[in-house]
Amino acid sequence: MTNKSPVMRICISCRQTYNREDLFKITKDHKQGIMFHKGIGRSAYICKSKNCYTDSKIKKKLQKALKTFLDAEFFDIFEKEMQTIIN
Ligand SMILES: [Zn+2]
């Protein structure tokens, strides 16, 4: 019998609850640093909405959620990554 209920997570930008599978996951891995969709450590979730990743406060929110400093290079990669999944 399968009775799997979806795991729900909150988008750090719009604060809405979504199925974890529909969210973009950013993890601060203990060993490898910031990773997308993998890694073990503190994670932040963001929904696949343009409003959320382009939000002017997203840098602050992400750094706060991951409790780490994120440089411009990271946000460059992050934005490109988001652009590829959002039409
Ligand atoms: Zn959102």
PDB file of the backbone (N, CA, C, O) and the ligand in Angstrom, with CONECT records:
HET     ZN  A 101       1
ATOM      1  N   MET A   1       0.836  -1.197   0.000  1.00  0.00           N
ATOM      2  CA  MET A   1       0.000   0.000   0.000  1.00  0.00           C
ATOM      3  C   MET A   1       0.876   1.254   0.000  1.00  0.00           C
ATOM      4  O   MET A   1       1.784   1.391   0.821  1.00  0.00           O
ATOM      5  N   THR A   2       0.600   2.137  -0.902  1.00  0.00           N
ATOM      6  CA  THR A   2       1.359   3.380  -0.915  1.00  0.00           C
ATOM      7  C   THR A   2       0.464   4.528  -0.484  1.00  0.00           C
ATOM      8  O   THR A   2      -0.586   4.789  -1.072  1.00  0.00           O
ATOM      9  N   ASN A   3       0.895   5.174   0.514  1.00  0.00           N
ATOM     10  CA  ASN A   3       0.142   6.310   1.033  1.00  0.00           C
ATOM     11  C   ASN A   3       1.117   7.433   1.363  1.00  0.00           C
ATOM     12  O   ASN A   3       1.230   7.890   2.501  1.00  0.00           O
ATOM     13  N   LYS A   4       1.809   7.851   0.324  1.00  0.00           N
ATOM     14  CA  LYS A   4       2.819   8.886   0.529  1.00  0.00           C
ATOM     15  C   LYS A   4       2.212  10.273   0.424  1.00  0.00           C
ATOM     16  O   LYS A   4       1.680  10.650  -0.620  1.00  0.00           O
ATOM     17  N   SER A   5       2.291  11.010   1.481  1.00  0.00           N
ATOM     18  CA  SER A   5       1.821  12.382   1.404  1.00  0.00           C
ATOM     19  C   SER A   5       3.010  13.248   0.997  1.00  0.00           C
ATOM     20  O   SER A   5       4.138  12.997   1.423  1.00  0.00           O
ATOM     21  N   PRO A   6       2.764  14.255   0.183  1.00  0.00           N
ATOM     22  CA  PRO A   6       3.884  15.078  -0.287  1.00  0.00           C
ATOM     23  C   PRO A   6       4.542  15.843   0.857  1.00  0.00           C
ATOM     24  O   PRO A   6       3.885  16.237   1.821  1.00  0.00           O
ATOM     25  N   VAL A   7       5.849  16.044   0.729  1.00  0.00           N
ATOM     26  CA  VAL A   7       6.581  16.834   1.718  1.00  0.00           C
ATOM     27  C   VAL A   7       6.443  18.298   1.323  1.00  0.00           C
ATOM     28  O   VAL A   7       6.765  18.683   0.199  1.00  0.00           O
ATOM     29  N   MET A   8       5.970  19.094   2.244  1.00  0.00           N
ATOM     30  CA  MET A   8       5.734  20.487   1.938  1.00  0.00           C
ATOM     31  C   MET A   8       6.850  21.371   2.501  1.00  0.00           C
ATOM     32  O   MET A   8       7.337  21.164   3.612  1.00  0.00           O
ATOM     33  N   ARG A   9       7.231  22.354   1.697  1.00  0.00           N
ATOM     34  CA  ARG A   9       8.256  23.297   2.136  1.00  0.00           C
ATOM     35  C   ARG A   9       7.803  24.715   1.779  1.00  0.00           C
ATOM     36  O   ARG A   9       6.952  24.920   0.913  1.00  0.00           O
ATOM     37  N   ILE A  10       8.395  25.672   2.468  1.00  0.00           N
ATOM     38  CA  ILE A  10       8.022  27.070   2.249  1.00  0.00           C
ATOM     39  C   ILE A  10       9.052  27.769   1.372  1.00  0.00           C
ATOM     40  O   ILE A  10      10.257  27.652   1.598  1.00  0.00           O
ATOM     41  N   CYS A  11       8.575  28.485   0.383  1.00  0.00           N
ATOM     42  CA  CYS A  11       9.450  29.304  -0.466  1.00  0.00           C
ATOM     43  C   CYS A  11       9.998  30.448   0.390  1.00  0.00           C
ATOM     44  O   CYS A  11       9.232  31.133   1.068  1.00  0.00           O
ATOM     45  N   ILE A  12      11.316  30.659   0.366  1.00  0.00           N
ATOM     46  CA  ILE A  12      11.904  31.698   1.209  1.00  0.00           C
ATOM     47  C   ILE A  12      11.544  33.096   0.730  1.00  0.00           C
ATOM     48  O   ILE A  12      11.692  34.068   1.471  1.00  0.00           O
ATOM     49  N   SER A  13      11.074  33.198  -0.501  1.00  0.00           N
ATOM     50  CA  SER A  13      10.737  34.523  -1.023  1.00  0.00           C
ATOM     51  C   SER A  13       9.277  34.903  -0.765  1.00  0.00           C
ATOM     52  O   SER A  13       9.000  35.909  -0.112  1.00  0.00           O
ATOM     53  N   CYS A  14       8.350  34.098  -1.279  1.00  0.00           N
ATOM     54  CA  CYS A  14       6.930  34.469  -1.138  1.00  0.00           C
ATOM     55  C   CYS A  14       6.271  33.855   0.094  1.00  0.00           C
ATOM     56  O   CYS A  14       5.124  34.171   0.411  1.00  0.00           O
ATOM     57  N   ARG A  15       7.000  32.975   0.791  1.00  0.00           N
ATOM     58  CA  ARG A  15       6.521  32.357   2.021  1.00  0.00           C
ATOM     59  C   ARG A  15       5.301  31.457   1.821  1.00  0.00           C
ATOM     60  O   ARG A  15       4.574  31.172   2.772  1.00  0.00           O
ATOM     61  N   GLN A  16       5.084  31.020   0.605  1.00  0.00           N
ATOM     62  CA  GLN A  16       3.966  30.121   0.363  1.00  0.00           C
ATOM     63  C   GLN A  16       4.455  28.677   0.465  1.00  0.00           C
ATOM     64  O   GLN A  16       5.629  28.382   0.243  1.00  0.00           O
ATOM     65  N   THR A  17       3.531  27.797   0.802  1.00  0.00           N
ATOM     66  CA  THR A  17       3.878  26.399   0.958  1.00  0.00           C
ATOM     67  C   THR A  17       3.655  25.650  -0.344  1.00  0.00           C
ATOM     68  O   THR A  17       2.620  25.790  -0.995  1.00  0.00           O
ATOM     69  N   TYR A  18       4.653  24.849  -0.710  1.00  0.00           N
ATOM     70  CA  TYR A  18       4.578  24.072  -1.942  1.00  0.00           C
ATOM     71  C   TYR A  18       5.034  22.634  -1.681  1.00  0.00           C
ATOM     72  O   TYR A  18       5.694  22.341  -0.683  1.00  0.00           O
ATOM     73  N   ASN A  19       4.667  21.757  -2.599  1.00  0.00           N
ATOM     74  CA  ASN A  19       5.233  20.409  -2.610  1.00  0.00           C
ATOM     75  C   ASN A  19       6.737  20.556  -2.845  1.00  0.00           C
ATOM     76  O   ASN A  19       7.170  21.265  -3.754  1.00  0.00           O
ATOM     77  N   ARG A  20       7.512  19.884  -2.022  1.00  0.00           N
ATOM     78  CA  ARG A  20       8.964  20.015  -2.126  1.00  0.00           C
ATOM     79  C   ARG A  20       9.485  19.727  -3.532  1.00  0.00           C
ATOM     80  O   ARG A  20      10.466  20.322  -3.979  1.00  0.00           O
ATOM     81  N   GLU A  21       8.814  18.809  -4.218  1.00  0.00           N
ATOM     82  CA  GLU A  21       9.262  18.455  -5.571  1.00  0.00           C
ATOM     83  C   GLU A  21       9.097  19.583  -6.579  1.00  0.00           C
ATOM     84  O   GLU A  21       9.726  19.574  -7.638  1.00  0.00           O
ATOM     85  N   ASP A  22       8.262  20.541  -6.252  1.00  0.00           N
ATOM     86  CA  ASP A  22       8.041  21.660  -7.162  1.00  0.00           C
ATOM     87  C   ASP A  22       8.939  22.852  -6.857  1.00  0.00           C
ATOM     88  O   ASP A  22       8.866  23.886  -7.521  1.00  0.00           O
ATOM     89  N   LEU A  23       9.772  22.697  -5.860  1.00  0.00           N
ATOM     90  CA  LEU A  23      10.620  23.809  -5.460  1.00  0.00           C
ATOM     91  C   LEU A  23      12.067  23.613  -5.911  1.00  0.00           C
ATOM     92  O   LEU A  23      12.520  22.497  -6.166  1.00  0.00           O
ATOM     93  N   PHE A  24      12.765  24.726  -5.999  1.00  0.00           N
ATOM     94  CA  PHE A  24      14.191  24.699  -6.322  1.00  0.00           C
ATOM     95  C   PHE A  24      14.932  24.699  -4.992  1.00  0.00           C
ATOM     96  O   PHE A  24      14.711  25.556  -4.137  1.00  0.00           O
ATOM     97  N   LYS A  25      15.812  23.723  -4.839  1.00  0.00           N
ATOM     98  CA  LYS A  25      16.489  23.561  -3.554  1.00  0.00           C
ATOM     99  C   LYS A  25      17.935  24.020  -3.623  1.00  0.00           C
ATOM    100  O   LYS A  25      18.676  23.664  -4.539  1.00  0.00           O
ATOM    101  N   ILE A  26      18.317  24.809  -2.647  1.00  0.00           N
ATOM    102  CA  ILE A  26      19.698  25.272  -2.553  1.00  0.00           C
ATOM    103  C   ILE A  26      20.225  24.794  -1.201  1.00  0.00           C
ATOM    104  O   ILE A  26      19.638  25.077  -0.156  1.00  0.00           O
ATOM    105  N   THR A  27      21.325  24.077  -1.239  1.00  0.00           N
ATOM    106  CA  THR A  27      21.872  23.522  -0.002  1.00  0.00           C
ATOM    107  C   THR A  27      23.294  23.984   0.231  1.00  0.00           C
ATOM    108  O   THR A  27      24.107  24.067  -0.689  1.00  0.00           O
ATOM    109  N   LYS A  28      23.566  24.281   1.479  1.00  0.00           N
ATOM    110  CA  LYS A  28      24.946  24.572   1.856  1.00  0.00           C
ATOM    111  C   LYS A  28      25.519  23.263   2.394  1.00  0.00           C
ATOM    112  O   LYS A  28      25.350  22.917   3.563  1.00  0.00           O
ATOM    113  N   ASP A  29      26.196  22.556   1.511  1.00  0.00           N
ATOM    114  CA  ASP A  29      26.738  21.249   1.871  1.00  0.00           C
ATOM    115  C   ASP A  29      27.920  21.415   2.828  1.00  0.00           C
ATOM    116  O   ASP A  29      28.736  22.328   2.697  1.00  0.00           O
ATOM    117  N   HIS A  30      27.978  20.503   3.785  1.00  0.00           N
ATOM    118  CA  HIS A  30      29.044  20.570   4.798  1.00  0.00           C
ATOM    119  C   HIS A  30      30.432  20.595   4.176  1.00  0.00           C
ATOM    120  O   HIS A  30      31.324  21.304   4.642  1.00  0.00           O
ATOM    121  N   LYS A  31      30.602  19.815   3.124  1.00  0.00           N
ATOM    122  CA  LYS A  31      31.941  19.675   2.547  1.00  0.00           C
ATOM    123  C   LYS A  31      32.131  20.454   1.260  1.00  0.00           C
ATOM    124  O   LYS A  31      33.184  21.050   1.033  1.00  0.00           O
ATOM    125  N   GLN A  32      31.097  20.448   0.410  1.00  0.00           N
ATOM    126  CA  GLN A  32      31.291  20.995  -0.931  1.00  0.00           C
ATOM    127  C   GLN A  32      30.759  22.396  -1.151  1.00  0.00           C
ATOM    128  O   GLN A  32      30.862  22.937  -2.252  1.00  0.00           O
ATOM    129  N   GLY A  33      30.197  22.982  -0.123  1.00  0.00           N
ATOM    130  CA  GLY A  33      29.689  24.335  -0.277  1.00  0.00           C
ATOM    131  C   GLY A  33      28.302  24.339  -0.881  1.00  0.00           C
ATOM    132  O   GLY A  33      27.545  23.381  -0.725  1.00  0.00           O
ATOM    133  N   ILE A  34      27.964  25.426  -1.575  1.00  0.00           N
ATOM    134  CA  ILE A  34      26.611  25.591  -2.088  1.00  0.00           C
ATOM    135  C   ILE A  34      26.338  24.652  -3.259  1.00  0.00           C
ATOM    136  O   ILE A  34      27.124  24.566  -4.203  1.00  0.00           O
ATOM    137  N   MET A  35      25.217  23.955  -3.179  1.00  0.00           N
ATOM    138  CA  MET A  35      24.836  23.032  -4.242  1.00  0.00           C
ATOM    139  C   MET A  35      23.353  23.211  -4.568  1.00  0.00           C
ATOM    140  O   MET A  35      22.563  23.671  -3.743  1.00  0.00           O
ATOM    141  N   PHE A  36      23.005  22.838  -5.788  1.00  0.00           N
ATOM    142  CA  PHE A  36      21.604  22.872  -6.195  1.00  0.00           C
ATOM    143  C   PHE A  36      21.058  21.458  -6.230  1.00  0.00           C
ATOM    144  O   PHE A  36      21.669  20.563  -6.815  1.00  0.00           O
ATOM    145  N   HIS A  37      19.917  21.259  -5.610  1.00  0.00           N
ATOM    146  CA  HIS A  37      19.195  19.983  -5.639  1.00  0.00           C
ATOM    147  C   HIS A  37      19.923  18.805  -5.010  1.00  0.00           C
ATOM    148  O   HIS A  37      19.448  17.674  -5.108  1.00  0.00           O
ATOM    149  N   LYS A  38      21.032  19.032  -4.383  1.00  0.00           N
ATOM    150  CA  LYS A  38      21.714  17.931  -3.710  1.00  0.00           C
ATOM    151  C   LYS A  38      22.573  18.503  -2.590  1.00  0.00           C
ATOM    152  O   LYS A  38      22.626  19.713  -2.370  1.00  0.00           O
ATOM    153  N   GLY A  39      23.242  17.591  -1.890  1.00  0.00           N
ATOM    154  CA  GLY A  39      24.070  18.026  -0.785  1.00  0.00           C
ATOM    155  C   GLY A  39      23.377  17.807   0.544  1.00  0.00           C
ATOM    156  O   GLY A  39      22.158  17.662   0.629  1.00  0.00           O
ATOM    157  N   ILE A  40      24.203  17.789   1.578  1.00  0.00           N
ATOM    158  CA  ILE A  40      23.674  17.591   2.924  1.00  0.00           C
ATOM    159  C   ILE A  40      24.050  18.796   3.766  1.00  0.00           C
ATOM    160  O   ILE A  40      25.219  19.169   3.872  1.00  0.00           O
ATOM    161  N   GLY A  41      23.053  19.378   4.347  1.00  0.00           N
ATOM    162  CA  GLY A  41      23.301  20.548   5.174  1.00  0.00           C
ATOM    163  C   GLY A  41      22.083  21.446   5.205  1.00  0.00           C
ATOM    164  O   GLY A  41      20.971  21.020   4.891  1.00  0.00           O
ATOM    165  N   ARG A  42      22.301  22.679   5.581  1.00  0.00           N
ATOM    166  CA  ARG A  42      21.197  23.629   5.660  1.00  0.00           C
ATOM    167  C   ARG A  42      20.662  23.927   4.255  1.00  0.00           C
ATOM    168  O   ARG A  42      21.434  24.206   3.338  1.00  0.00           O
ATOM    169  N   SER A  43      19.359  23.866   4.098  1.00  0.00           N
ATOM    170  CA  SER A  43      18.772  24.069   2.776  1.00  0.00           C
ATOM    171  C   SER A  43      17.749  25.191   2.765  1.00  0.00           C
ATOM    172  O   SER A  43      17.116  25.504   3.772  1.00  0.00           O
ATOM    173  N   ALA A  44      17.614  25.780   1.591  1.00  0.00           N
ATOM    174  CA  ALA A  44      16.586  26.792   1.373  1.00  0.00           C
ATOM    175  C   ALA A  44      15.817  26.400   0.117  1.00  0.00           C
ATOM    176  O   ALA A  44      16.377  25.826  -0.817  1.00  0.00           O
ATOM    177  N   TYR A  45      14.549  26.715   0.110  1.00  0.00           N
ATOM    178  CA  TYR A  45      13.723  26.378  -1.041  1.00  0.00           C
ATOM    179  C   TYR A  45      13.136  27.642  -1.638  1.00  0.00           C
ATOM    180  O   TYR A  45      12.757  28.578  -0.934  1.00  0.00           O
ATOM    181  N   ILE A  46      13.074  27.636  -2.957  1.00  0.00           N
ATOM    182  CA  ILE A  46      12.455  28.778  -3.635  1.00  0.00           C
ATOM    183  C   ILE A  46      11.527  28.234  -4.725  1.00  0.00           C
ATOM    184  O   ILE A  46      11.872  27.275  -5.416  1.00  0.00           O
ATOM    185  N   CYS A  47      10.364  28.841  -4.874  1.00  0.00           N
ATOM    186  CA  CYS A  47       9.430  28.342  -5.872  1.00  0.00           C
ATOM    187  C   CYS A  47       9.853  28.815  -7.255  1.00  0.00           C
ATOM    188  O   CYS A  47      10.601  29.782  -7.400  1.00  0.00           O
ATOM    189  N   LYS A  48       9.359  28.113  -8.261  1.00  0.00           N
ATOM    190  CA  LYS A  48       9.773  28.398  -9.632  1.00  0.00           C
ATOM    191  C   LYS A  48       8.942  29.529 -10.229  1.00  0.00           C
ATOM    192  O   LYS A  48       8.238  29.363 -11.225  1.00  0.00           O
ATOM    193  N   SER A  49       9.052  30.658  -9.593  1.00  0.00           N
ATOM    194  CA  SER A  49       8.325  31.815 -10.082  1.00  0.00           C
ATOM    195  C   SER A  49       9.327  32.942 -10.301  1.00  0.00           C
ATOM    196  O   SER A  49      10.234  33.157  -9.497  1.00  0.00           O
ATOM    197  N   LYS A  50       9.143  33.647 -11.395  1.00  0.00           N
ATOM    198  CA  LYS A  50      10.097  34.704 -11.730  1.00  0.00           C
ATOM    199  C   LYS A  50      10.103  35.793 -10.665  1.00  0.00           C
ATOM    200  O   LYS A  50      11.150  36.359 -10.349  1.00  0.00           O
ATOM    201  N   ASN A  51       8.949  36.076 -10.126  1.00  0.00           N
ATOM    202  CA  ASN A  51       8.854  37.100  -9.091  1.00  0.00           C
ATOM    203  C   ASN A  51       9.726  36.785  -7.888  1.00  0.00           C
ATOM    204  O   ASN A  51      10.268  37.679  -7.237  1.00  0.00           O
ATOM    205  N   CYS A  52       9.846  35.507  -7.612  1.00  0.00           N
ATOM    206  CA  CYS A  52      10.584  35.127  -6.412  1.00  0.00           C
ATOM    207  C   CYS A  52      12.097  35.217  -6.577  1.00  0.00           C
ATOM    208  O   CYS A  52      12.782  35.761  -5.711  1.00  0.00           O
ATOM    209  N   TYR A  53      12.616  34.696  -7.667  1.00  0.00           N
ATOM    210  CA  TYR A  53      14.076  34.745  -7.757  1.00  0.00           C
ATOM    211  C   TYR A  53      14.605  36.105  -8.194  1.00  0.00           C
ATOM    212  O   TYR A  53      15.789  36.394  -8.021  1.00  0.00           O
ATOM    213  N   THR A  54      13.738  36.939  -8.758  1.00  0.00           N
ATOM    214  CA  THR A  54      14.179  38.273  -9.141  1.00  0.00           C
ATOM    215  C   THR A  54      13.863  39.310  -8.062  1.00  0.00           C
ATOM    216  O   THR A  54      14.141  40.499  -8.223  1.00  0.00           O
ATOM    217  N   ASP A  55      13.289  38.847  -6.986  1.00  0.00           N
ATOM    218  CA  ASP A  55      12.947  39.756  -5.892  1.00  0.00           C
ATOM    219  C   ASP A  55      14.209  40.474  -5.393  1.00  0.00           C
ATOM    220  O   ASP A  55      15.273  39.867  -5.269  1.00  0.00           O
ATOM    221  N   SER A  56      14.071  41.760  -5.112  1.00  0.00           N
ATOM    222  CA  SER A  56      15.250  42.534  -4.707  1.00  0.00           C
ATOM    223  C   SER A  56      15.816  42.073  -3.365  1.00  0.00           C
ATOM    224  O   SER A  56      16.979  42.323  -3.049  1.00  0.00           O
ATOM    225  N   LYS A  57      14.977  41.401  -2.588  1.00  0.00           N
ATOM    226  CA  LYS A  57      15.450  40.964  -1.271  1.00  0.00           C
ATOM    227  C   LYS A  57      15.932  39.520  -1.257  1.00  0.00           C
ATOM    228  O   LYS A  57      16.298  38.984  -0.211  1.00  0.00           O
ATOM    229  N   ILE A  58      15.927  38.901  -2.427  1.00  0.00           N
ATOM    230  CA  ILE A  58      16.248  37.471  -2.458  1.00  0.00           C
ATOM    231  C   ILE A  58      17.674  37.177  -1.979  1.00  0.00           C
ATOM    232  O   ILE A  58      17.917  36.142  -1.357  1.00  0.00           O
ATOM    233  N   LYS A  59      18.601  38.067  -2.260  1.00  0.00           N
ATOM    234  CA  LYS A  59      19.986  37.837  -1.818  1.00  0.00           C
ATOM    235  C   LYS A  59      20.074  37.783  -0.301  1.00  0.00           C
ATOM    236  O   LYS A  59      20.705  36.898   0.276  1.00  0.00           O
ATOM    237  N   LYS A  60      19.431  38.743   0.321  1.00  0.00           N
ATOM    238  CA  LYS A  60      19.418  38.789   1.785  1.00  0.00           C
ATOM    239  C   LYS A  60      18.728  37.557   2.359  1.00  0.00           C
ATOM    240  O   LYS A  60      19.207  36.931   3.304  1.00  0.00           O
ATOM    241  N   LYS A  61      17.595  37.232   1.760  1.00  0.00           N
ATOM    242  CA  LYS A  61      16.796  36.108   2.260  1.00  0.00           C
ATOM    243  C   LYS A  61      17.551  34.787   2.156  1.00  0.00           C
ATOM    244  O   LYS A  61      17.526  33.962   3.069  1.00  0.00           O
ATOM    245  N   LEU A  62      18.221  34.609   1.025  1.00  0.00           N
ATOM    246  CA  LEU A  62      18.980  33.373   0.825  1.00  0.00           C
ATOM    247  C   LEU A  62      20.148  33.267   1.806  1.00  0.00           C
ATOM    248  O   LEU A  62      20.399  32.211   2.388  1.00  0.00           O
ATOM    249  N   GLN A  63      20.833  34.354   1.968  1.00  0.00           N
ATOM    250  CA  GLN A  63      21.986  34.338   2.880  1.00  0.00           C
ATOM    251  C   GLN A  63      21.546  34.087   4.314  1.00  0.00           C
ATOM    252  O   GLN A  63      22.232  33.411   5.081  1.00  0.00           O
ATOM    253  N   LYS A  64      20.399  34.638   4.659  1.00  0.00           N
ATOM    254  CA  LYS A  64      19.858  34.450   5.997  1.00  0.00           C
ATOM    255  C   LYS A  64      19.414  32.995   6.182  1.00  0.00           C
ATOM    256  O   LYS A  64      19.679  32.377   7.213  1.00  0.00           O
ATOM    257  N   ALA A  65      18.741  32.472   5.174  1.00  0.00           N
ATOM    258  CA  ALA A  65      18.235  31.102   5.258  1.00  0.00           C
ATOM    259  C   ALA A  65      19.371  30.090   5.347  1.00  0.00           C
ATOM    260  O   ALA A  65      19.283  29.101   6.074  1.00  0.00           O
ATOM    261  N   LEU A  66      20.437  30.352   4.600  1.00  0.00           N
ATOM    262  CA  LEU A  66      21.563  29.403   4.580  1.00  0.00           C
ATOM    263  C   LEU A  66      22.627  29.749   5.609  1.00  0.00           C
ATOM    264  O   LEU A  66      23.587  29.005   5.810  1.00  0.00           O
ATOM    265  N   LYS A  67      22.440  30.873   6.245  1.00  0.00           N
ATOM    266  CA  LYS A  67      23.409  31.366   7.243  1.00  0.00           C
ATOM    267  C   LYS A  67      24.826  31.383   6.684  1.00  0.00           C
ATOM    268  O   LYS A  67      25.767  30.885   7.302  1.00  0.00           O
ATOM    269  N   THR A  68      24.948  31.960   5.515  1.00  0.00           N
ATOM    270  CA  THR A  68      26.269  32.034   4.893  1.00  0.00           C
ATOM    271  C   THR A  68      26.347  33.241   3.977  1.00  0.00           C
ATOM    272  O   THR A  68      25.324  33.814   3.600  1.00  0.00           O
ATOM    273  N   PHE A  69      27.560  33.623   3.623  1.00  0.00           N
ATOM    274  CA  PHE A  69      27.750  34.714   2.671  1.00  0.00           C
ATOM    275  C   PHE A  69      27.743  34.148   1.260  1.00  0.00           C
ATOM    276  O   PHE A  69      28.423  33.165   0.967  1.00  0.00           O
ATOM    277  N   LEU A  70      26.968  34.779   0.396  1.00  0.00           N
ATOM    278  CA  LEU A  70      26.905  34.335  -0.993  1.00  0.00           C
ATOM    279  C   LEU A  70      27.417  35.468  -1.877  1.00  0.00           C
ATOM    280  O   LEU A  70      26.926  36.595  -1.810  1.00  0.00           O
ATOM    281  N   ASP A  71      28.396  35.156  -2.694  1.00  0.00           N
ATOM    282  CA  ASP A  71      28.987  36.213  -3.519  1.00  0.00           C
ATOM    283  C   ASP A  71      28.250  36.416  -4.838  1.00  0.00           C
ATOM    284  O   ASP A  71      27.322  35.680  -5.175  1.00  0.00           O
ATOM    285  N   ALA A  72      28.687  37.432  -5.570  1.00  0.00           N
ATOM    286  CA  ALA A  72      28.040  37.793  -6.833  1.00  0.00           C
ATOM    287  C   ALA A  72      28.091  36.638  -7.830  1.00  0.00           C
ATOM    288  O   ALA A  72      27.166  36.437  -8.617  1.00  0.00           O
ATOM    289  N   GLU A  73      29.175  35.894  -7.783  1.00  0.00           N
ATOM    290  CA  GLU A  73      29.335  34.768  -8.704  1.00  0.00           C
ATOM    291  C   GLU A  73      28.239  33.728  -8.457  1.00  0.00           C
ATOM    292  O   GLU A  73      27.683  33.160  -9.396  1.00  0.00           O
ATOM    293  N   PHE A  74      27.944  33.495  -7.195  1.00  0.00           N
ATOM    294  CA  PHE A  74      26.879  32.554  -6.884  1.00  0.00           C
ATOM    295  C   PHE A  74      25.554  33.005  -7.489  1.00  0.00           C
ATOM    296  O   PHE A  74      24.847  32.216  -8.115  1.00  0.00           O
ATOM    297  N   PHE A  75      25.221  34.297  -7.295  1.00  0.00           N
ATOM    298  CA  PHE A  75      23.943  34.781  -7.783  1.00  0.00           C
ATOM    299  C   PHE A  75      23.849  34.764  -9.309  1.00  0.00           C
ATOM    300  O   PHE A  75      22.767  34.637  -9.883  1.00  0.00           O
ATOM    301  N   ASP A  76      24.994  34.893  -9.938  1.00  0.00           N
ATOM    302  CA  ASP A  76      25.076  34.776 -11.386  1.00  0.00           C
ATOM    303  C   ASP A  76      24.646  33.379 -11.821  1.00  0.00           C
ATOM    304  O   ASP A  76      23.812  33.215 -12.712  1.00  0.00           O
ATOM    305  N   ILE A  77      25.225  32.393 -11.181  1.00  0.00           N
ATOM    306  CA  ILE A  77      24.914  30.998 -11.490  1.00  0.00           C
ATOM    307  C   ILE A  77      23.462  30.686 -11.122  1.00  0.00           C
ATOM    308  O   ILE A  77      22.736  30.024 -11.863  1.00  0.00           O
ATOM    309  N   PHE A  78      23.074  31.182  -9.965  1.00  0.00           N
ATOM    310  CA  PHE A  78      21.718  30.970  -9.476  1.00  0.00           C
ATOM    311  C   PHE A  78      20.676  31.508 -10.465  1.00  0.00           C
ATOM    312  O   PHE A  78      19.704  30.827 -10.792  1.00  0.00           O
ATOM    313  N   GLU A  79      20.893  32.724 -10.928  1.00  0.00           N
ATOM    314  CA  GLU A  79      19.956  33.333 -11.870  1.00  0.00           C
ATOM    315  C   GLU A  79      19.870  32.562 -13.178  1.00  0.00           C
ATOM    316  O   GLU A  79      18.787  32.375 -13.731  1.00  0.00           O
ATOM    317  N   LYS A  80      21.001  32.124 -13.657  1.00  0.00           N
ATOM    318  CA  LYS A  80      21.026  31.356 -14.915  1.00  0.00           C
ATOM    319  C   LYS A  80      20.293  30.036 -14.738  1.00  0.00           C
ATOM    320  O   LYS A  80      19.549  29.587 -15.610  1.00  0.00           O
ATOM    321  N   GLU A  81      20.529  29.431 -13.583  1.00  0.00           N
ATOM    322  CA  GLU A  81      19.874  28.159 -13.267  1.00  0.00           C
ATOM    323  C   GLU A  81      18.353  28.334 -13.224  1.00  0.00           C
ATOM    324  O   GLU A  81      17.608  27.506 -13.748  1.00  0.00           O
ATOM    325  N   MET A  82      17.914  29.400 -12.607  1.00  0.00           N
ATOM    326  CA  MET A  82      16.478  29.667 -12.498  1.00  0.00           C
ATOM    327  C   MET A  82      15.874  29.965 -13.868  1.00  0.00           C
ATOM    328  O   MET A  82      14.751  29.560 -14.166  1.00  0.00           O
ATOM    329  N   GLN A  83      16.628  30.673 -14.686  1.00  0.00           N
ATOM    330  CA  GLN A  83      16.142  31.025 -16.027  1.00  0.00           C
ATOM    331  C   GLN A  83      15.899  29.784 -16.882  1.00  0.00           C
ATOM    332  O   GLN A  83      14.993  29.752 -17.715  1.00  0.00           O
ATOM    333  N   THR A  84      16.724  28.769 -16.660  1.00  0.00           N
ATOM    334  CA  THR A  84      16.570  27.563 -17.471  1.00  0.00           C
ATOM    335  C   THR A  84      15.334  26.749 -17.087  1.00  0.00           C
ATOM    336  O   THR A  84      14.809  25.985 -17.898  1.00  0.00           O
ATOM    337  N   ILE A  85      14.876  26.917 -15.852  1.00  0.00           N
ATOM    338  CA  ILE A  85      13.704  26.139 -15.442  1.00  0.00           C
ATOM    339  C   ILE A  85      12.394  26.929 -15.495  1.00  0.00           C
ATOM    340  O   ILE A  85      11.305  26.360 -15.406  1.00  0.00           O
ATOM    341  N   ILE A  86      12.522  28.243 -15.642  1.00  0.00           N
ATOM    342  CA  ILE A  86      11.318  29.070 -15.715  1.00  0.00           C
ATOM    343  C   ILE A  86      11.171  29.634 -17.126  1.00  0.00           C
ATOM    344  O   ILE A  86      12.111  30.192 -17.692  1.00  0.00           O
ATOM    345  N   ASN A  87      10.020  29.482 -17.655  1.00  0.00           N
ATOM    346  CA  ASN A  87       9.776  30.006 -18.998  1.00  0.00           C
ATOM    347  C   ASN A  87       9.294  31.441 -18.942  1.00  0.00           C
ATOM    348  O   ASN A  87       9.038  32.047 -19.983  1.00  0.00           O
TER     349      ASN A  87
HETATM  350 ZN    ZN A 101       7.991  31.878  -4.065  1.00  0.00          ZN2+
END
